[in-house]
Amino acid sequence: MYICSFILGRKIFYNFNLNIIKMFFVFIGNNNFYSFKASGEELFLSKICNENPRLCIDIGANIGNYSKYILENSKSNVIAFEPSKISYQKLNKLKAKHNSRLFTFNLGLGDKIKNLNLYYDKKNSLWANFNPEVNEIYYLKNNNLIEKSKVTKLDKIYNSNLKIFKDKVKLLKIDTEGYEYEVLLGSLDFIKKKKPKYIQIEYNWHHMFKNVNLYKFSKLLKNYNVYKILPHSSGLLRVDPKRPENNYYNYSNYVFKLKK
């Protein structure tokens, strides 16, 4: 090892070493953003649907691809939240087929009730976010359009709409481009009462700018074990959120599973 570090530790090999590290991180579930299947989410959702869910919640639903999969592959009801007006219009088209099972809200969720700027790129609504600081990431440089959005707490929505939340919650999915921690802070009462079996969050470069890591998420969700969604058909792997390699700031999906 000493000889290897003596040789490969030279400046000339620095970028080469970084590229090797990035390649191996892809193999363990980072930056597999090419498709729903490549990220491993399709297999995870298949597992959810095979467990006969009655209610799933999709926060940061965008145009509804996640909700659509659940609706088409199970009998579960879905409650979906999307702050972008343009994306919400597309999401709402799912009601043509699933009106009695899909409940949608044109709202953002967070830890406080307020109005926020939603920053977005007209050509890519997937990367819309509430965090101006994360737009320093190079691929978000075109998030220069702004839409005013209403933001509330899941706890408040739950207490005001008990009827649609009456079923047991199988999945709480949160994909809010760096705003996941705030969403959870505003959902703690809901989580305590409804005890969703799975909580899925997207974890990414964005969280570095927010000073949030996987360990901090795990401290908030103490009654849950942490799993990583591995790419393609590899399934879930339980991980230790205290390990630095599991706090790597690049695209990945983690699942918090309720302890028995």
C-alpha contacts under 8 A as a table, 3 or more apart, distances in Angstrom:
res1	aa1	res2	aa2	distance
1	M	4	C	5.05
1	M	5	S	6.15
2	Y	5	S	5.22
2	Y	6	F	6.01
3	I	6	F	4.97
3	I	7	I	6.26
4	C	7	I	5.27
4	C	8	L	5.74
4	C	9	G	7.61
5	S	8	L	5.16
5	S	9	G	4.88
6	F	9	G	5.53
6	F	10	R	7.20
7	I	10	R	6.24
8	L	13	F	5.79
8	L	14	Y	7.87
8	L	17	N	7.83
9	G	13	F	6.66
9	G	14	Y	7.08
10	R	13	F	5.67
10	R	14	Y	6.78
11	K	14	Y	5.17
12	I	15	N	7.54
13	F	16	F	5.11
13	F	17	N	6.01
14	Y	17	N	5.22
14	Y	18	L	6.33
15	N	18	L	4.98
15	N	19	N	6.23
16	F	19	N	5.25
16	F	20	I	6.38
17	N	20	I	5.12
17	N	21	I	6.28
18	L	21	I	5.10
18	L	22	K	6.20
19	N	22	K	5.03
19	N	23	M	6.11
20	I	23	M	5.12
20	I	24	F	6.38
21	I	24	F	5.31
21	I	25	F	6.22
22	K	25	F	5.09
22	K	26	V	6.48
23	M	26	V	5.33
23	M	27	F	6.91
24	F	27	F	5.11
24	F	28	I	6.80
25	F	28	I	5.23
25	F	29	G	6.59
25	F	30	N	5.50
25	F	31	N	7.85
26	V	29	G	5.37
26	V	30	N	4.62
26	V	31	N	5.74
26	V	32	N	6.35
27	F	30	N	7.18
27	F	231	P	7.26
28	I	230	L	6.13
28	I	231	P	7.18
29	G	32	N	6.41
29	G	39	S	7.11
29	G	228	K	7.45
29	G	229	I	6.57
29	G	230	L	4.63
29	G	231	P	5.21
29	G	252	S	6.04
29	G	253	N	7.84
30	N	250	N	6.08
30	N	251	Y	5.37
30	N	252	S	4.86
31	N	39	S	7.89
31	N	250	N	6.32
31	N	251	Y	4.79
31	N	252	S	6.29
32	N	35	S	7.45
32	N	38	A	5.73
32	N	39	S	4.81
32	N	231	P	6.63
32	N	251	Y	7.38
32	N	252	S	7.43
33	F	36	F	7.45
33	F	38	A	6.83
33	F	39	S	5.75
33	F	251	Y	7.36
34	Y	38	A	6.15
34	Y	39	S	7.23
35	S	38	A	5.08
35	S	39	S	6.26
36	F	39	S	5.51
36	F	40	G	6.67
36	F	41	E	5.71
36	F	42	E	5.64
37	K	40	G	5.29
37	K	41	E	6.21
37	K	42	E	5.10
37	K	43	L	7.17
37	K	231	P	7.67
37	K	232	H	5.53
37	K	233	S	7.92
38	A	41	E	7.75
38	A	231	P	5.44
38	A	232	H	4.57
39	S	42	E	7.67
39	S	229	I	7.52
39	S	230	L	7.05
39	S	231	P	4.83
39	S	232	H	6.05
39	S	252	S	7.74
39	S	253	N	7.96
40	G	43	L	5.62
40	G	44	F	6.49
40	G	229	I	5.91
40	G	230	L	5.65
40	G	231	P	4.38
40	G	232	H	4.52
40	G	233	S	6.17
40	G	234	S	7.18
40	G	235	G	6.81
41	E	44	F	4.92
41	E	45	L	6.01
41	E	229	I	6.97
42	E	45	L	5.17
42	E	46	S	6.12
43	L	46	S	4.96
43	L	47	K	6.32
43	L	232	H	7.45
43	L	233	S	6.20
43	L	235	G	6.76
44	F	47	K	5.10
44	F	48	I	6.41
44	F	229	I	7.45
44	F	235	G	6.71
44	F	236	L	7.71
45	L	48	I	4.87
45	L	49	C	6.14
45	L	69	Y	7.74
45	L	70	I	7.22
46	S	49	C	5.12
46	S	50	N	6.16
46	S	73	N	7.78
47	K	50	N	5.13
47	K	51	E	6.55
48	I	51	E	5.34
48	I	52	N	7.28
48	I	53	P	6.83
48	I	170	K	7.57
48	I	171	L	7.72
49	C	52	N	5.57
49	C	53	P	6.20
49	C	70	I	6.58
49	C	73	N	6.19
49	C	74	S	5.28
50	N	53	P	7.85
50	N	74	S	7.59
52	N	74	S	6.61
52	N	75	K	7.20
52	N	76	S	7.30
53	P	56	C	7.14
53	P	74	S	7.15
53	P	75	K	7.15
53	P	76	S	5.24
53	P	168	K	7.99
53	P	169	V	7.50
53	P	170	K	5.63
54	R	75	K	6.84
54	R	76	S	4.29
54	R	77	N	5.94
54	R	167	D	6.08
54	R	168	K	6.26
54	R	169	V	6.79
54	R	170	K	6.98
55	L	76	S	5.19
55	L	77	N	4.78
55	L	78	V	5.76
55	L	79	I	7.69
55	L	165	F	7.70
55	L	167	D	5.98
55	L	168	K	6.15
55	L	169	V	4.89
55	L	170	K	5.98
55	L	171	L	7.30
56	C	76	S	6.81
56	C	77	N	6.39
56	C	78	V	4.96
56	C	79	I	6.53
56	C	169	V	5.82
56	C	170	K	5.70
56	C	171	L	4.77
56	C	172	L	6.11
56	C	173	K	7.89
57	I	78	V	5.64
57	I	79	I	4.83
57	I	80	A	5.90
57	I	169	V	7.70
57	I	171	L	6.13
57	I	172	L	4.86
57	I	173	K	6.08
58	D	61	A	5.47
58	D	66	Y	7.35
58	D	67	S	6.57
58	D	78	V	7.12
58	D	79	I	6.15
58	D	80	A	4.58
58	D	81	F	6.30
58	D	172	L	6.41
58	D	173	K	5.10
58	D	174	I	6.53
59	I	80	A	5.87
59	I	81	F	4.93
59	I	82	E	6.82
59	I	109	L	7.60
59	I	172	L	7.61
59	I	173	K	5.91
59	I	174	I	4.82
59	I	175	D	6.26
59	I	176	T	7.19
60	G	80	A	7.56
60	G	81	F	5.75
60	G	82	E	5.18
60	G	83	P	7.61
60	G	108	G	7.67
60	G	174	I	6.20
60	G	175	D	5.09
60	G	176	T	5.17
61	A	64	G	5.23
61	A	65	N	7.50
61	A	66	Y	6.90
61	A	67	S	7.12
61	A	80	A	5.90
61	A	81	F	5.77
61	A	82	E	5.37
61	A	91	L	7.57
61	A	175	D	7.54
62	N	65	N	7.69
62	N	82	E	5.78
62	N	84	S	7.58
62	N	87	S	5.35
62	N	88	Y	6.73
62	N	91	L	6.82
62	N	125	S	7.39
62	N	126	L	6.55
63	I	87	S	4.98
63	I	88	Y	6.34
63	I	89	Q	7.78
63	I	90	K	5.20
63	I	91	L	4.34
64	G	67	S	5.12
64	G	68	K	5.79
64	G	90	K	7.49
64	G	91	L	4.84
64	G	94	L	7.57
65	N	68	K	5.02
65	N	69	Y	6.33
66	Y	69	Y	5.38
66	Y	70	I	6.63
67	S	70	I	5.28
67	S	71	L	6.14
67	S	78	V	6.59
67	S	80	A	7.26
68	K	71	L	5.10
68	K	72	E	6.02
68	K	94	L	7.18
69	Y	72	E	5.27
69	Y	73	N	5.99
70	I	73	N	5.28
70	I	74	S	5.76
70	I	76	S	6.99
70	I	78	V	7.74
71	L	74	S	5.70
71	L	75	K	6.53
71	L	76	S	6.39
71	L	77	N	7.18
71	L	78	V	7.24
71	L	98	H	7.29
71	L	101	R	7.74
72	E	75	K	7.86
76	S	101	R	7.17
77	N	101	R	4.49
77	N	102	L	5.91
77	N	103	F	7.95
78	V	101	R	6.21
78	V	102	L	4.97
78	V	103	F	6.28
79	I	102	L	5.98
79	I	103	F	4.73
79	I	104	T	5.85
79	I	105	F	7.95
80	A	102	L	7.48
80	A	103	F	6.22
80	A	104	T	4.82
80	A	105	F	6.31
81	F	104	T	5.91
81	F	105	F	4.88
81	F	106	N	6.08
81	F	107	L	5.90
81	F	108	G	6.65
81	F	109	L	7.74
82	E	85	K	7.85
82	E	87	S	7.17
82	E	88	Y	5.78
82	E	104	T	7.86
82	E	105	F	6.45
82	E	106	N	5.21
82	E	107	L	5.56
82	E	108	G	6.06
83	P	87	S	7.99
83	P	88	Y	7.05
83	P	105	F	7.94
83	P	106	N	5.08
83	P	107	L	4.36
83	P	108	G	4.61
83	P	118	L	7.94
83	P	149	S	6.07
83	P	150	K	7.25
83	P	151	V	7.89
84	S	87	S	5.34
84	S	88	Y	5.87
84	S	106	N	7.15
84	S	107	L	7.89
84	S	118	L	7.53
84	S	128	A	7.91
84	S	147	E	7.58
84	S	149	S	7.41
85	K	88	Y	5.01
85	K	89	Q	6.28
85	K	106	N	6.92
86	I	89	Q	5.43
86	I	90	K	6.91
87	S	90	K	5.28
87	S	91	L	6.20
87	S	125	S	7.03
88	Y	91	L	4.85
88	Y	92	N	6.03
88	Y	106	N	6.24
89	Q	92	N	5.22
89	Q	93	K	6.76
90	K	93	K	5.36
90	K	94	L	7.69
91	L	94	L	5.94
92	N	95	K	5.63
92	N	104	T	7.06
93	K	96	A	5.82
94	L	97	K	5.85
94	L	98	H	6.14
94	L	99	N	7.50
94	L	102	L	7.83
95	K	98	H	4.70
95	K	99	N	4.16
95	K	100	S	7.82
95	K	102	L	6.42
96	A	99	N	6.01
98	H	101	R	5.43
98	H	102	L	5.86
99	N	102	L	5.56
99	N	103	F	7.73
100	S	103	F	7.99
107	L	149	S	6.92
107	L	150	K	5.61
107	L	151	V	5.78
107	L	152	T	7.21
108	G	149	S	6.83
108	G	150	K	6.09
108	G	151	V	4.41
108	G	152	T	6.43
109	L	151	V	5.15
109	L	152	T	5.02
109	L	153	K	5.31
109	L	154	L	6.37
109	L	182	E	7.96
109	L	183	V	5.55
109	L	186	G	7.55
110	G	113	I	7.50
110	G	151	V	6.33
110	G	152	T	5.94
110	G	153	K	5.37
110	G	154	L	7.58
110	G	179	Y	7.33
110	G	182	E	4.80
110	G	183	V	4.04
110	G	184	L	7.32
110	G	185	L	7.12
110	G	186	G	5.51
111	D	152	T	7.27
111	D	153	K	5.77
111	D	182	E	4.95
111	D	183	V	5.79
111	D	184	L	7.38
111	D	185	L	5.22
111	D	186	G	3.98
111	D	187	S	7.71
112	K	151	V	7.27
112	K	152	T	5.98
112	K	153	K	6.18
112	K	186	G	6.84
113	I	150	K	7.85
113	I	151	V	5.56
113	I	152	T	4.29
113	I	153	K	6.42
114	K	150	K	6.28
114	K	151	V	5.36
114	K	152	T	6.59
115	N	148	K	6.70
115	N	149	S	5.56
115	N	150	K	4.68
115	N	151	V	5.70
116	L	130	F	6.68
116	L	148	K	5.88
116	L	149	S	5.36
116	L	150	K	6.53
116	L	151	V	6.82
117	N	130	F	6.03
117	N	146	I	5.99
117	N	147	E	5.69
117	N	148	K	4.86
117	N	149	S	6.13
118	L	128	A	6.46
118	L	129	N	5.49
118	L	130	F	4.91
118	L	131	N	7.92
118	L	146	I	5.48
118	L	147	E	5.04
118	L	148	K	6.11
118	L	149	S	6.30
119	Y	128	A	5.44
119	Y	129	N	5.37
119	Y	130	F	6.21
119	Y	131	N	7.60
119	Y	132	P	7.15
119	Y	143	N	5.47
119	Y	144	N	6.31
119	Y	145	L	5.65
119	Y	146	I	4.78
119	Y	147	E	6.68
120	Y	124	N	7.45
120	Y	125	S	6.26
120	Y	127	W	6.58
120	Y	128	A	4.30
120	Y	129	N	6.70
120	Y	142	N	7.48
120	Y	143	N	4.29
120	Y	144	N	6.22
120	Y	145	L	5.28
120	Y	146	I	6.38
120	Y	147	E	7.94
121	D	124	N	5.28
121	D	125	S	6.13
121	D	127	W	7.35
121	D	128	A	6.90
121	D	140	L	7.88
121	D	142	N	5.43
121	D	143	N	4.36
121	D	144	N	6.39
121	D	145	L	6.22
122	K	125	S	6.47
122	K	143	N	7.93
122	K	145	L	7.33
124	N	127	W	6.35
124	N	128	A	7.81
125	S	128	A	5.48
127	W	140	L	7.21
127	W	143	N	7.90
127	W	177	E	6.55
128	A	143	N	7.17
128	A	177	E	7.11
129	N	132	P	7.74
129	N	176	T	6.76
129	N	177	E	5.60
129	N	178	G	7.33
129	N	179	Y	7.60
130	F	177	E	7.98
130	F	179	Y	7.04
131	N	134	V	5.69
131	N	135	N	7.26
131	N	178	G	7.21
131	N	179	Y	7.44
132	P	135	N	5.50
132	P	136	E	7.92
133	E	136	E	6.08
133	E	209	F	6.58
134	V	137	I	5.90
134	V	140	L	7.77
134	V	178	G	7.71
134	V	206	H	5.40
134	V	209	F	6.06
135	N	138	Y	7.46
135	N	140	L	5.05
135	N	141	K	5.94
135	N	143	N	6.72
136	E	140	L	6.85
136	E	141	K	6.62
137	I	140	L	5.49
137	I	141	K	6.78
137	I	205	W	7.92
137	I	206	H	7.79
138	Y	141	K	5.50
139	Y	142	N	7.51
140	L	143	N	5.51
141	K	144	N	7.33
152	T	156	K	7.18
152	T	157	I	7.70
153	K	156	K	5.31
153	K	157	I	6.55
153	K	183	V	7.21
153	K	186	G	4.79
153	K	187	S	6.52
154	L	157	I	5.03
154	L	158	Y	5.97
154	L	183	V	7.55
154	L	186	G	5.90
154	L	187	S	5.07
154	L	190	F	7.03
155	D	158	Y	5.17
155	D	159	N	6.26
155	D	186	G	6.16
155	D	187	S	5.14
155	D	188	L	7.24
155	D	189	D	5.94
155	D	190	F	5.30
156	K	159	N	5.23
156	K	160	S	6.18
157	I	160	S	5.18
157	I	161	N	6.02
158	Y	161	N	5.24
158	Y	162	L	5.77
158	Y	165	F	6.72
158	Y	190	F	6.88
159	N	162	L	5.76
161	N	164	I	5.99
161	N	165	F	6.75
162	L	165	F	5.09
162	L	166	K	6.04
163	K	166	K	5.35
164	I	167	D	7.62
165	F	168	K	7.84
168	K	194	K	6.90
168	K	196	P	7.44
169	V	172	L	7.39
169	V	194	K	6.55
169	V	195	K	7.11
169	V	196	P	4.82
169	V	197	K	6.91
170	K	196	P	5.28
170	K	197	K	5.13
170	K	198	Y	6.17
171	L	196	P	5.83
171	L	197	K	6.22
171	L	198	Y	4.81
171	L	199	I	5.83
171	L	200	Q	7.44
172	L	196	P	6.47
172	L	198	Y	6.25
172	L	199	I	4.71
172	L	200	Q	6.28
173	K	199	I	5.72
173	K	200	Q	4.64
173	K	201	I	6.13
174	I	180	E	6.19
174	I	183	V	7.78
174	I	199	I	7.62
174	I	200	Q	6.05
174	I	201	I	4.91
174	I	202	E	6.75
175	D	180	E	6.66
175	D	201	I	5.94
175	D	202	E	5.32
176	T	179	Y	5.15
176	T	180	E	5.65
176	T	202	E	7.70
177	E	180	E	7.23
177	E	202	E	7.60
177	E	204	N	7.82
177	E	206	H	6.80
178	G	181	Y	7.65
178	G	203	Y	7.56
178	G	204	N	7.20
178	G	206	H	5.00
178	G	207	H	5.48
178	G	210	K	7.42
179	Y	182	E	5.54
179	Y	183	V	6.40
180	E	183	V	5.07
180	E	184	L	6.33
180	E	201	I	6.85
180	E	202	E	7.65
181	Y	184	L	5.15
181	Y	185	L	6.28
181	Y	212	V	7.61
181	Y	217	F	7.00
182	E	185	L	5.02
182	E	186	G	6.42
183	V	186	G	5.28
183	V	187	S	6.34
184	L	187	S	4.87
184	L	188	L	6.25
185	L	188	L	5.78
186	G	189	D	7.82
187	S	190	F	5.20
187	S	191	I	6.09
188	L	191	I	5.06
188	L	192	K	6.06
189	D	192	K	5.08
189	D	193	K	6.23
190	F	193	K	5.25
190	F	194	K	5.81
190	F	195	K	7.69
191	I	194	K	5.33
191	I	195	K	5.03
191	I	196	P	6.49
192	K	195	K	5.66
195	K	258	L	7.48
196	P	199	I	6.78
196	P	258	L	7.23
197	K	257	K	5.77
197	K	258	L	5.10
198	Y	255	V	6.40
198	Y	256	F	5.62
198	Y	257	K	4.74
198	Y	258	L	6.41
199	I	255	V	5.58
199	I	256	F	4.97
199	I	257	K	6.59
200	Q	253	N	6.96
200	Q	254	Y	5.71
200	Q	255	V	4.37
200	Q	256	F	6.25
201	I	253	N	5.88
201	I	254	Y	5.55
201	I	255	V	6.51
202	E	251	Y	7.20
202	E	252	S	6.04
202	E	253	N	4.64
202	E	254	Y	6.51
203	Y	206	H	7.85
203	Y	207	H	7.05
203	Y	214	L	7.76
203	Y	249	Y	7.26
203	Y	250	N	6.98
203	Y	251	Y	5.79
203	Y	252	S	5.34
203	Y	253	N	5.83
203	Y	254	Y	7.08
204	N	207	H	5.91
204	N	208	M	7.89
204	N	249	Y	5.23
204	N	250	N	4.47
204	N	251	Y	4.29
204	N	252	S	6.36
205	W	208	M	5.69
205	W	209	F	7.59
205	W	249	Y	4.57
205	W	250	N	4.88
205	W	251	Y	6.69
206	H	209	F	5.66
206	H	210	K	6.83
206	H	249	Y	7.68
207	H	210	K	4.85
207	H	211	N	6.07
207	H	212	V	5.18
207	H	213	N	6.51
207	H	249	Y	7.02
208	M	211	N	5.15
208	M	212	V	6.24
208	M	213	N	7.27
208	M	249	Y	6.47
209	F	212	V	7.85
212	V	216	K	6.19
212	V	217	F	7.61
213	N	216	K	5.33
213	N	217	F	6.60
213	N	247	N	5.90
213	N	249	Y	7.97
214	L	217	F	5.05
214	L	218	S	6.25
214	L	241	P	5.75
214	L	246	N	7.20
214	L	247	N	5.44
215	Y	218	S	5.04
215	Y	219	K	6.30
215	Y	241	P	4.82
215	Y	242	K	5.68
215	Y	247	N	7.23
216	K	219	K	5.15
216	K	220	L	6.51
217	F	220	L	5.22
217	F	221	L	6.35
218	S	221	L	5.00
218	S	222	K	6.02
218	S	224	Y	7.54
218	S	225	N	7.98
218	S	226	V	7.28
218	S	241	P	6.74
219	K	222	K	5.46
221	L	224	Y	5.69
221	L	256	F	7.80
222	K	225	N	7.85
223	N	258	L	6.04
223	N	259	K	5.75
224	Y	256	F	5.35
224	Y	257	K	5.06
224	Y	258	L	4.41
224	Y	259	K	5.19
225	N	238	R	7.46
225	N	256	F	5.46
225	N	257	K	5.23
225	N	258	L	6.46
225	N	259	K	6.25
226	V	238	R	5.80
226	V	239	V	5.86
226	V	240	D	7.04
226	V	241	P	7.07
226	V	254	Y	6.92
226	V	255	V	5.94
226	V	256	F	4.68
226	V	257	K	6.47
227	Y	236	L	5.87
227	Y	237	L	5.15
227	Y	238	R	4.09
227	Y	239	V	5.46
227	Y	254	Y	5.65
227	Y	255	V	5.02
227	Y	256	F	6.16
227	Y	257	K	7.43
228	K	236	L	5.55
228	K	237	L	5.23
228	K	238	R	6.30
228	K	239	V	6.61
228	K	252	S	7.79
228	K	253	N	6.19
228	K	254	Y	4.51
228	K	255	V	6.06
229	I	234	S	7.92
229	I	235	G	6.03
229	I	236	L	4.83
229	I	237	L	6.69
229	I	252	S	7.49
229	I	253	N	5.61
229	I	254	Y	5.87
229	I	255	V	7.00
230	L	233	S	7.53
230	L	234	S	5.40
230	L	235	G	5.56
230	L	236	L	5.97
230	L	237	L	7.00
231	P	234	S	5.93
231	P	235	G	7.47
232	H	235	G	7.78
239	V	246	N	7.18
240	D	243	R	5.71
240	D	246	N	7.06
241	P	244	P	7.74
241	P	246	N	5.95
241	P	247	N	6.96
242	K	246	N	7.55
242	K	247	N	7.99
243	R	246	N	5.58
243	R	247	N	7.00
244	P	247	N	5.18
244	P	248	Y	6.87
245	E	248	Y	5.62
